[in-house]
Amino acid sequence: MFESLNELEITDALAGLHYAIRRITHRHSYITKDGSLLHFDPIDENQENDDGLEIGLKIIQEIEDFEKTNLAYLTNRQANTYKNKLSKIAKDITKRNLNYDSRKGRQLLENWRSNPIENISNNLIYEKRGIFLGIEETNSIENVLRKALRNKFNNYKPEPAAMPFHTRLLGTDRLALYSFIHSLNTNFGTSVFEPVAVALAKSNHANAKAQTKAGEYISEEADRLIHRIMSELTTAQEMPDKVSEIERIREVCRNGEMIKIKSTRVDVFIEGKDGELFLFDIKTAKPNAGGFKEFKRTLLEWVAAVLADTPDAKVNSLIAIPYNPYAPEPYNRWTMRGMLDLPNELKVAEEFWDFLGGAGAYNDLLDIFERVGIELRLEIDEYFQKFNLK
């Protein structure tokens, strides 16, 4: 990872690399308030000349400085990247025949006491720049997650339910955690997924907003056409074809009287930089198969409402599934096939998040969730510990 390691004695460099890899592997073992692992192995009088330990600590310090976070808050992906990098350096060092300059090596160790290593490898810089979300977007999403969890802590009131057998078997705190997660899941879409989606989309599109109306009116002819399309799909007379359906609605979008509708609000409304509109209805990971008929009707009504206001608009309405519960297997889409035009009306997991934030956004988003979870772990543990006192 650090080219300066090549100037050290092989045994010192390998000892430092081994120490750093071990600390990265066990970075969650001793999380403290500041998350730092640098002080878990204090250098006592018997260790103060242990250059391998000092080198390992310096490697850890460099990682923390470069990532601008403490080692304990590295995500699994980041940690694995560093462990692989350090392991490769260790292998390379053992293969080389180094002409070790003792004076130069000792001087380098002295410099490390006051100055960080400056020669970070080009590969590491490339990997750092390979993160797709910018600092502003990352901070915005992290703040959304912190706010959502802390609001839930402040406002959550467990429903009274006596479960004497479960309580004695599992403990009050674990039952409280189960109840909390169940409660959080009921509004995870509005409290987490929607604001995260908006924050993500704003970095890659012209505009994004949550919980908005597609419009208040559709034409009488558009309403009749939607009923006809739904009948055709329900009886399997036609296969779903969203492009054709949109154009059919466009042809009648202002024909006849205008009817006021009470359509479902759009969860996430995106306007692309070219003016194209994308209206998303975010559903749970395993939506009820019987509900797809109503989902489809809502998508068509949104199109009709948008076109009633702007007949020449380029509009899309879609279902979004935030994650694939069947991973690593493909998402089970067969139940939707007869009602939804899957390529044009459904985005699942990476398809959805990468569309909002650009290629790679999904994996970055998982890292952000993990990082915030690590950061708030003490708060979460302290919150549920109080249930053991009751």
VOPAGU-2260 file (C-alpha; in pm, 1 decimal, decimal comma):
REM VOPAGU-2260
SITE   aa  ch    i         X         Y         Z
SITE  MET   A    0       0,0       0,0       0,0
SITE  PHE   A    1     277,8     241,9      91,2
SITE  GLU   A    2     581,8     250,5    -131,5
SITE  SER   A    3     794,5     366,0     163,5
SITE  LEU   A    4     758,9      17,7     312,1
SITE  ASN   A    5    1002,6    -100,5      46,1
SITE  GLU   A    6    1277,9      96,7     216,9
SITE  LEU   A    7    1240,4     -84,8     548,5
SITE  GLU   A    8    1394,2    -406,2     665,3
SITE  ILE   A    9    1183,9    -693,9     540,8
SITE  THR   A   10    1107,5    -832,2     886,5
SITE  ASP   A   11     994,3    -489,8    1015,0
SITE  ALA   A   12     773,6    -426,8     711,6
SITE  LEU   A   13     611,5    -770,3     728,4
SITE  ALA   A   14     551,2    -739,9    1102,8
SITE  GLY   A   15     381,7    -403,6    1050,4
SITE  LEU   A   16     169,3    -535,8     765,3
SITE  HIS   A   17      64,5    -840,0     969,1
SITE  TYR   A   18     -34,5    -618,9    1263,3
SITE  ALA   A   19    -237,5    -383,4    1040,8
SITE  ILE   A   20    -421,3    -670,0     867,6
SITE  ARG   A   21    -507,6    -823,2    1205,2
SITE  ARG   A   22    -639,3    -494,0    1336,6
SITE  ILE   A   23    -852,2    -436,3    1027,4
SITE  THR   A   24    -997,2    -785,8    1060,2
SITE  HIS   A   25   -1092,1    -730,4    1423,9
SITE  ARG   A   26   -1182,6    -363,1    1390,1
SITE  HIS   A   27   -1524,7    -409,9    1555,4
SITE  SER   A   28   -1399,3    -601,5    1857,9
SITE  TYR   A   29   -1336,5    -300,8    2079,9
SITE  ILE   A   30   -1543,7      -9,7    1951,6
SITE  THR   A   31   -1501,1     291,9    2177,0
SITE  LYS   A   32   -1665,4     632,9    2173,7
SITE  ASP   A   33   -1425,1     762,1    1909,8
SITE  GLY   A   34   -1406,4     429,8    1723,8
SITE  SER   A   35   -1026,5     431,6    1719,1
SITE  LEU   A   36    -825,0     112,2    1741,9
SITE  LEU   A   37    -489,1     281,7    1770,0
SITE  HIS   A   38    -478,5     266,0    2148,1
SITE  PHE   A   39    -593,6     -91,4    2198,4
SITE  ASP   A   40    -232,0    -215,0    2203,3
SITE  PRO   A   41     -49,0      55,0    2399,6
SITE  ILE   A   42     325,6      58,5    2348,8
SITE  ASP   A   43     464,5      -1,9    2695,7
SITE  GLU   A   44     828,1       9,9    2801,6
SITE  ASN   A   45     886,7    -342,8    2676,2
SITE  GLN   A   46     740,3    -261,5    2334,3
SITE  GLU   A   47     871,1      86,7    2261,6
SITE  ASN   A   48    1144,1     -51,0    2033,3
SITE  ASP   A   49     911,9    -283,1    1847,5
SITE  ASP   A   50     934,6    -130,3    1499,9
SITE  GLY   A   51     683,5    -377,2    1357,3
SITE  LEU   A   52     415,8    -257,9    1599,0
SITE  GLU   A   53     498,7     105,3    1529,4
SITE  ILE   A   54     484,5      45,9    1154,4
SITE  GLY   A   55     147,7    -129,2    1190,1
SITE  LEU   A   56       7,1     159,8    1391,1
SITE  LYS   A   57     134,6     402,1    1130,8
SITE  ILE   A   58     -35,3     205,0     850,9
SITE  ILE   A   59    -361,1     218,8    1044,9
SITE  GLN   A   60    -317,7     592,4    1098,4
SITE  GLU   A   61    -263,0     641,9     725,9
SITE  ILE   A   62    -578,7     447,8     643,5
SITE  GLU   A   63    -780,0     655,0     890,6
SITE  ASP   A   64    -640,4     980,4     756,3
SITE  PHE   A   65    -704,9     879,9     396,9
SITE  GLU   A   66   -1062,4     762,3     461,4
SITE  LYS   A   67   -1131,0    1052,9     701,8
SITE  THR   A   68   -1283,9     811,7     949,4
SITE  ASN   A   69   -1174,6     579,3    1227,6
SITE  LEU   A   70   -1079,9     222,8    1144,9
SITE  ALA   A   71   -1380,5      81,4    1328,3
SITE  TYR   A   72   -1612,5     263,5    1089,7
SITE  LEU   A   73   -1472,7     109,4     770,2
SITE  THR   A   74   -1732,9     -86,7     576,8
SITE  ASN   A   75   -1671,9    -451,3     491,3
SITE  ARG   A   76   -1597,5    -356,2     131,8
SITE  GLN   A   77   -1340,9     -95,4     234,5
SITE  ALA   A   78   -1183,4    -329,1     489,7
SITE  ASN   A   79   -1151,3    -612,6     238,5
SITE  THR   A   80    -994,5    -374,5     -13,4
SITE  TYR   A   81    -726,5    -271,4     237,5
SITE  LYS   A   82    -661,8    -625,8     357,7
SITE  ASN   A   83    -616,6    -744,8      -0,1
SITE  LYS   A   84    -386,9    -451,9     -71,3
SITE  LEU   A   85    -174,3    -514,2     238,3
SITE  SER   A   86    -157,0    -888,3     168,1
SITE  LYS   A   87     -36,8    -822,5    -186,2
SITE  ILE   A   88     232,6    -585,6     -57,6
SITE  ALA   A   89     347,7    -849,3     191,2
SITE  LYS   A   90     377,4   -1107,2     -87,8
SITE  ASP   A   91     563,4    -863,5    -311,9
SITE  ILE   A   92     807,3    -772,8     -36,0
SITE  THR   A   93     893,7   -1135,2      32,0
SITE  LYS   A   94     963,0   -1192,2    -339,0
SITE  ARG   A   95    1200,9    -898,0    -377,0
SITE  ASN   A   96    1569,1    -892,8    -299,7
SITE  LEU   A   97    1588,1    -558,9    -122,5
SITE  ASN   A   98    1915,0    -380,4     -66,0
SITE  TYR   A   99    1828,5    -260,4     278,5
SITE  ASP   A  100    1984,2      68,3     389,7
SITE  SER   A  101    1975,6      54,1     769,5
SITE  ARG   A  102    2044,9     426,9     811,2
SITE  LYS   A  103    1773,2     526,0     565,0
SITE  GLY   A  104    1524,6     285,5     722,1
SITE  ARG   A  105    1588,5     417,2    1073,3
SITE  GLN   A  106    1551,5     773,6     945,8
SITE  LEU   A  107    1219,2     685,3     787,2
SITE  LEU   A  108    1093,7     544,9    1117,5
SITE  GLU   A  109    1196,8     868,2    1290,1
SITE  ASN   A  110    1008,9    1073,1    1031,0
SITE  TRP   A  111     695,8     866,5    1081,8
SITE  ARG   A  112     675,6     989,2    1439,1
SITE  SER   A  113     586,1    1335,9    1314,3
SITE  ASN   A  114     492,0    1313,2     944,9
SITE  PRO   A  115     249,4    1078,8     768,8
SITE  ILE   A  116     363,7     868,8     477,8
SITE  GLU   A  117     311,0    1067,5     159,0
SITE  ASN   A  118     373,7     803,2    -105,7
SITE  ILE   A  119      36,2     633,4    -133,8
SITE  SER   A  120      22,7     395,6    -428,3
SITE  ASN   A  121    -157,1     500,1    -745,1
SITE  ASN   A  122    -383,7     197,2    -718,5
SITE  LEU   A  123    -515,9     309,9    -381,8
SITE  ILE   A  124    -584,8     659,0    -516,2
SITE  TYR   A  125    -773,6     505,8    -808,3
SITE  GLU   A  126    -985,1     293,5    -575,0
SITE  LYS   A  127   -1068,0     597,6    -365,5
SITE  ARG   A  128   -1179,3     793,0    -669,7
SITE  GLY   A  129   -1383,2     493,9    -781,1
SITE  ILE   A  130   -1643,3     570,5    -516,4
SITE  PHE   A  131   -1932,8     708,5    -716,9
SITE  LEU   A  132   -2116,4     924,3    -463,6
SITE  GLY   A  133   -1968,2    1262,2    -380,2
SITE  ILE   A  134   -1909,3    1395,7     -31,5
SITE  GLU   A  135   -2217,9    1617,1     -40,1
SITE  GLU   A  136   -2448,5    1332,7    -144,8
SITE  THR   A  137   -2289,8    1094,5     105,2
SITE  ASN   A  138   -2329,1    1341,7     393,0
SITE  SER   A  139   -2689,5    1409,4     295,6
SITE  ILE   A  140   -2778,4    1040,1     292,9
SITE  GLU   A  141   -2595,4     975,9     621,2
SITE  ASN   A  142   -2790,2    1259,9     783,7
SITE  VAL   A  143   -3118,3    1113,3     658,1
SITE  LEU   A  144   -3033,9     779,1     820,2
SITE  ARG   A  145   -2922,0     932,5    1149,7
SITE  LYS   A  146   -3233,9    1145,1    1167,7
SITE  ALA   A  147   -3464,6     854,8    1084,8
SITE  LEU   A  148   -3319,7     627,4    1353,8
SITE  ARG   A  149   -3298,1     895,1    1621,8
SITE  ASN   A  150   -3652,6    1011,4    1553,3
SITE  LYS   A  151   -3765,1     653,5    1587,2
SITE  PHE   A  152   -3582,4     619,3    1919,1
SITE  ASN   A  153   -3745,1     936,6    2050,5
SITE  ASN   A  154   -4098,3     857,3    1936,3
SITE  TYR   A  155   -4115,1     479,8    1951,5
SITE  LYS   A  156   -4352,4     336,3    2209,4
SITE  PRO   A  157   -4371,7     -43,1    2214,5
SITE  GLU   A  158   -4724,1    -178,3    2206,8
SITE  PRO   A  159   -4806,9    -352,5    2534,3
SITE  ALA   A  160   -4798,4    -725,6    2478,0
SITE  ALA   A  161   -4736,1    -980,8    2750,5
SITE  MET   A  162   -4522,9   -1263,5    2610,7
SITE  PRO   A  163   -4397,7   -1441,8    2922,8
SITE  PHE   A  164   -4247,8   -1744,1    2744,7
SITE  HIS   A  165   -4068,3   -1540,6    2478,5
SITE  THR   A  166   -3943,6   -1291,8    2736,2
SITE  ARG   A  167   -3791,2   -1558,2    2958,3
SITE  LEU   A  168   -3636,4   -1740,9    2664,9
SITE  LEU   A  169   -3498,3   -1446,6    2465,8
SITE  GLY   A  170   -3486,6   -1151,3    2705,2
SITE  THR   A  171   -3678,4    -824,4    2715,7
SITE  ASP   A  172   -3421,4    -630,5    2513,4
SITE  ARG   A  173   -3432,6    -877,4    2222,9
SITE  LEU   A  174   -3811,7    -871,2    2211,2
SITE  ALA   A  175   -3798,1    -492,6    2217,5
SITE  LEU   A  176   -3552,2    -499,2    1928,5
SITE  TYR   A  177   -3780,9    -730,1    1730,7
SITE  SER   A  178   -4079,2    -502,5    1793,6
SITE  PHE   A  179   -3873,9    -196,0    1702,7
SITE  ILE   A  180   -3756,7    -345,8    1371,2
SITE  HIS   A  181   -4112,7    -448,2    1284,5
SITE  SER   A  182   -4234,4     -94,9    1357,5
SITE  LEU   A  183   -3946,9      58,7    1160,7
SITE  ASN   A  184   -4025,5    -161,3     860,6
SITE  THR   A  185   -4381,1     -30,1     840,0
SITE  ASN   A  186   -4263,4     320,9     752,0
SITE  PHE   A  187   -3914,0     247,7     619,1
SITE  GLY   A  188   -4026,1     355,9     273,9
SITE  THR   A  189   -4137,5     705,6     373,0
SITE  SER   A  190   -3883,8     769,0     648,9
SITE  VAL   A  191   -3574,1     621,5     479,9
SITE  PHE   A  192   -3605,9     503,3     120,5
SITE  GLU   A  193   -3790,8     807,6     -13,1
SITE  PRO   A  194   -3563,7    1079,9     131,8
SITE  VAL   A  195   -3254,9     874,0      44,1
SITE  ALA   A  196   -3382,1     832,6    -311,7
SITE  VAL   A  197   -3442,0    1207,5    -343,6
SITE  ALA   A  198   -3097,0    1293,4    -205,0
SITE  LEU   A  199   -2939,1    1044,6    -443,1
SITE  ALA   A  200   -3135,7    1155,7    -749,6
SITE  LYS   A  201   -3058,5    1525,0    -704,3
SITE  SER   A  202   -2693,7    1453,3    -779,8
SITE  ASN   A  203   -2773,1    1290,6   -1113,2
SITE  HIS   A  204   -3095,5    1452,2   -1236,9
SITE  ALA   A  205   -3245,5    1799,3   -1281,1
SITE  ASN   A  206   -3496,8    1766,2    -997,3
SITE  ALA   A  207   -3629,8    1516,7    -746,1
SITE  LYS   A  208   -3902,0    1526,5    -482,2
SITE  ALA   A  209   -4103,3    1288,3    -267,4
SITE  GLN   A  210   -4473,4    1247,9    -192,9
SITE  THR   A  211   -4608,2    1466,5    -468,7
SITE  LYS   A  212   -4913,5    1451,0    -694,6
SITE  ALA   A  213   -4895,4    1348,8   -1058,3
SITE  GLY   A  214   -5194,1    1574,8   -1120,8
SITE  GLU   A  215   -5552,4    1621,3   -1007,8
SITE  TYR   A  216   -5747,4    1556,2   -1327,5
SITE  ILE   A  217   -5765,6    1304,5   -1608,9
SITE  SER   A  218   -5990,5    1317,3   -1912,4
SITE  GLU   A  219   -6309,9    1116,5   -1935,3
SITE  GLU   A  220   -6176,3     933,0   -2241,9
SITE  ALA   A  221   -5847,1     854,5   -2069,5
SITE  ASP   A  222   -6039,6     707,3   -1776,5
SITE  ARG   A  223   -6237,9     481,8   -2013,5
SITE  LEU   A  224   -5919,0     377,4   -2190,1
SITE  ILE   A  225   -5750,1     284,2   -1861,8
SITE  HIS   A  226   -6046,3      61,8   -1773,0
SITE  ARG   A  227   -6020,9     -98,9   -2117,2
SITE  ILE   A  228   -5645,6    -160,6   -2083,3
SITE  MET   A  229   -5694,7    -313,8   -1739,0
SITE  SER   A  230   -5967,0    -543,6   -1876,1
SITE  GLU   A  231   -5741,8    -652,8   -2163,2
SITE  LEU   A  232   -5457,7    -737,0   -1926,3
SITE  THR   A  233   -5676,0    -908,3   -1667,4
SITE  THR   A  234   -5830,0   -1139,6   -1928,8
SITE  ALA   A  235   -5492,0   -1188,6   -2102,1
SITE  GLN   A  236   -5626,8   -1052,3   -2429,5
SITE  GLU   A  237   -5316,5    -833,5   -2449,6
SITE  MET   A  238   -4968,4    -842,0   -2303,6
SITE  PRO   A  239   -4848,4    -531,0   -2120,1
SITE  ASP   A  240   -4675,7    -280,8   -2349,0
SITE  LYS   A  241   -4611,1      43,0   -2161,0
SITE  VAL   A  242   -4483,7     241,6   -2459,2
SITE  SER   A  243   -4800,7     163,6   -2652,8
SITE  GLU   A  244   -5022,5     226,5   -2350,1
SITE  ILE   A  245   -4870,3     570,9   -2292,4
SITE  GLU   A  246   -4925,3     669,8   -2655,6
SITE  ARG   A  247   -5285,0     546,4   -2646,3
SITE  ILE   A  248   -5346,7     758,8   -2337,0
SITE  ARG   A  249   -5172,6    1057,4   -2496,4
SITE  GLU   A  250   -5417,6    1045,1   -2790,1
SITE  VAL   A  251   -5717,3    1094,1   -2558,2
SITE  CYS   A  252   -5552,9    1278,6   -2266,7
SITE  ARG   A  253   -5777,0    1586,8   -2313,5
SITE  ASN   A  254   -6082,5    1432,1   -2477,9
SITE  GLY   A  255   -6414,9    1473,9   -2297,6
SITE  GLU   A  256   -6476,1    1623,6   -1956,0
SITE  MET   A  257   -6195,9    1640,9   -1704,6
SITE  ILE   A  258   -6249,9    1414,0   -1403,8
SITE  LYS   A  259   -6098,1    1492,9   -1062,9
SITE  ILE   A  260   -5918,3    1188,1    -925,4
SITE  LYS   A  261   -5787,9    1081,0    -586,1
SITE  SER   A  262   -5485,8     894,5    -710,6
SITE  THR   A  263   -5205,5     762,6    -490,3
SITE  ARG   A  264   -4926,2    1012,3    -432,7
SITE  VAL   A  265   -4603,5     962,3    -623,9
SITE  ASP   A  266   -4338,7     833,5    -382,7
SITE  VAL   A  267   -4045,0     971,5    -581,4
SITE  PHE   A  268   -4081,1    1215,4    -872,8
SITE  ILE   A  269   -3773,4    1257,6   -1095,5
SITE  GLU   A  270   -3717,6    1508,2   -1373,3
SITE  GLY   A  271   -3425,0    1419,8   -1595,3
SITE  LYS   A  272   -3185,2    1675,8   -1733,6
SITE  ASP   A  273   -3357,3    1639,5   -2071,2
SITE  GLY   A  274   -3700,4    1700,5   -1916,4
SITE  GLU   A  275   -3809,2    1334,9   -1916,4
SITE  LEU   A  276   -4024,9    1245,7   -1614,6
SITE  PHE   A  277   -4002,9     932,3   -1398,8
SITE  LEU   A  278   -4271,5     864,7   -1136,8
SITE  PHE   A  279   -4189,5     586,4    -890,3
SITE  ASP   A  280   -4416,0     389,0    -661,0
SITE  ILE   A  281   -4185,5     227,3    -400,9
SITE  LYS   A  282   -4311,9    -110,1    -282,0
SITE  THR   A  283   -4196,4    -359,5     -21,6
SITE  ALA   A  284   -3946,5    -626,1    -124,1
SITE  LYS   A  285   -4222,7    -888,2    -147,9
SITE  PRO   A  286   -4542,0    -707,0    -250,0
SITE  ASN   A  287   -4870,4    -894,6    -243,7
SITE  ALA   A  288   -4918,3   -1053,3    -584,9
SITE  GLY   A  289   -5289,9    -972,7    -568,7
SITE  GLY   A  290   -5212,2    -602,1    -554,2
SITE  PHE   A  291   -5044,5    -571,7    -894,2
SITE  LYS   A  292   -5371,7    -495,8   -1066,9
SITE  GLU   A  293   -5415,9    -183,0    -856,0
SITE  PHE   A  294   -5044,9     -97,7    -892,4
SITE  LYS   A  295   -5086,6    -104,1   -1270,5
SITE  ARG   A  296   -5399,1     109,5   -1258,8
SITE  THR   A  297   -5215,8     368,5   -1047,2
SITE  LEU   A  298   -4924,9     380,8   -1293,0
SITE  LEU   A  299   -5164,0     441,1   -1582,9
SITE  GLU   A  300   -5356,4     709,0   -1393,7
SITE  TRP   A  301   -5032,0     892,8   -1318,6
SITE  VAL   A  302   -4950,4     896,7   -1688,7
SITE  ALA   A  303   -5299,6    1025,7   -1773,0
SITE  ALA   A  304   -5276,7    1298,7   -1507,0
SITE  VAL   A  305   -4936,8    1421,2   -1628,3
SITE  LEU   A  306   -5048,7    1421,8   -1993,0
SITE  ALA   A  307   -5369,9    1603,7   -1904,9
SITE  ASP   A  308   -5151,9    1894,9   -1791,2
SITE  THR   A  309   -4874,3    1854,2   -2048,2
SITE  PRO   A  310   -4982,9    1642,6   -2349,1
SITE  ASP   A  311   -4637,8    1631,1   -2507,7
SITE  ALA   A  312   -4454,5    1530,4   -2189,1
SITE  LYS   A  313   -4218,9    1234,9   -2203,9
SITE  VAL   A  314   -4338,3    1046,3   -1897,0
SITE  ASN   A  315   -4266,0     711,5   -1734,5
SITE  SER   A  316   -4435,0     550,8   -1434,3
SITE  LEU   A  317   -4270,1     259,3   -1258,8
SITE  ILE   A  318   -4269,5      27,8    -957,8
SITE  ALA   A  319   -3947,6      30,7    -752,1
SITE  ILE   A  320   -3838,5    -255,5    -524,5
SITE  PRO   A  321   -3554,0    -121,4    -303,3
SITE  TYR   A  322   -3370,6    -453,7    -263,8
SITE  ASN   A  323   -3380,0    -811,8    -383,3
SITE  PRO   A  324   -3477,2   -1044,1     -95,3
SITE  TYR   A  325   -3380,7   -1345,7    -306,7
SITE  ALA   A  326   -3020,2   -1232,0    -367,5
SITE  PRO   A  327   -2792,3   -1369,0    -498,5
SITE  GLU   A  328   -3070,6   -1534,9    -701,1
SITE  PRO   A  329   -3256,1   -1310,1    -948,0
SITE  TYR   A  330   -3567,4   -1131,2    -824,9
SITE  ASN   A  331   -3882,5   -1339,3    -863,8
SITE  ARG   A  332   -4077,2   -1140,7   -1123,9
SITE  TRP   A  333   -4310,4   -1403,3   -1266,8
SITE  THR   A  334   -4611,1   -1292,8   -1059,6
SITE  MET   A  335   -4592,4    -947,2   -1223,7
SITE  ARG   A  336   -4534,4   -1061,7   -1579,4
SITE  GLY   A  337   -4894,3   -1052,7   -1701,9
SITE  MET   A  338   -4970,6    -711,4   -1555,9
SITE  LEU   A  339   -4647,5    -510,2   -1578,1
SITE  ASP   A  340   -4422,7    -441,3   -1874,5
SITE  LEU   A  341   -4116,6    -551,7   -1675,6
SITE  PRO   A  342   -3840,7    -370,1   -1871,4
SITE  ASN   A  343   -4037,0     -43,0   -1865,6
SITE  GLU   A  344   -4231,8     -57,6   -1539,6
SITE  LEU   A  345   -4010,3    -225,3   -1280,9
SITE  LYS   A  346   -3671,8    -148,9   -1128,9
SITE  VAL   A  347   -3530,7    -371,6    -854,4
SITE  ALA   A  348   -3235,3    -307,8    -621,1
SITE  GLU   A  349   -2931,7    -200,3    -831,4
SITE  GLU   A  350   -3155,1    -107,3   -1125,1
SITE  PHE   A  351   -3340,6     145,2    -911,0
SITE  TRP   A  352   -3057,4     298,1    -707,1
SITE  ASP   A  353   -2808,5     308,2    -996,1
SITE  PHE   A  354   -3073,3     479,1   -1209,0
SITE  LEU   A  355   -3110,5     747,0    -941,3
SITE  GLY   A  356   -2745,3     803,6    -856,5
SITE  GLY   A  357   -2546,2     658,8   -1146,8
SITE  ALA   A  358   -2359,5     332,0   -1196,0
SITE  GLY   A  359   -2216,5     202,2    -866,7
SITE  ALA   A  360   -2452,6     402,9    -645,7
SITE  TYR   A  361   -2619,8      90,6    -504,4
SITE  ASN   A  362   -2298,0     -52,2    -358,8
SITE  ASP   A  363   -2195,2     287,8    -224,3
SITE  LEU   A  364   -2537,1     317,5     -62,6
SITE  LEU   A  365   -2495,7     -17,6     113,0
SITE  ASP   A  366   -2160,7     105,3     246,0
SITE  ILE   A  367   -2324,6     423,1     377,0
SITE  PHE   A  368   -2595,2     224,6     558,2
SITE  GLU   A  369   -2329,9       0,2     710,4
SITE  ARG   A  370   -2111,9     294,2     813,2
SITE  VAL   A  371   -2400,2     476,0     985,3
SITE  GLY   A  372   -2500,6     152,0    1157,9
SITE  ILE   A  373   -2148,6     112,8    1296,0
SITE  GLU   A  374   -2139,3     477,8    1400,6
SITE  LEU   A  375   -2471,0     450,6    1588,8
SITE  ARG   A  376   -2407,3     107,0    1733,3
SITE  LEU   A  377   -2342,9     238,6    2084,0
SITE  GLU   A  378   -2660,1     450,6    2073,8
SITE  ILE   A  379   -2860,8     150,9    1953,0
SITE  ASP   A  380   -2719,0     -78,9    2221,3
SITE  GLU   A  381   -2776,4     178,4    2495,3
SITE  TYR   A  382   -3133,3     233,9    2379,7
SITE  PHE   A  383   -3225,8    -133,7    2403,7
SITE  GLN   A  384   -3029,5    -195,1    2722,3
SITE  LYS   A  385   -3288,9       7,8    2912,0
SITE  PHE   A  386   -3551,6    -255,2    2836,4
SITE  ASN   A  387   -3355,0    -503,5    3047,6
SITE  LEU   A  388   -3409,7    -278,6    3347,4
SITE  LYS   A  389   -3787,9    -309,4    3335,4
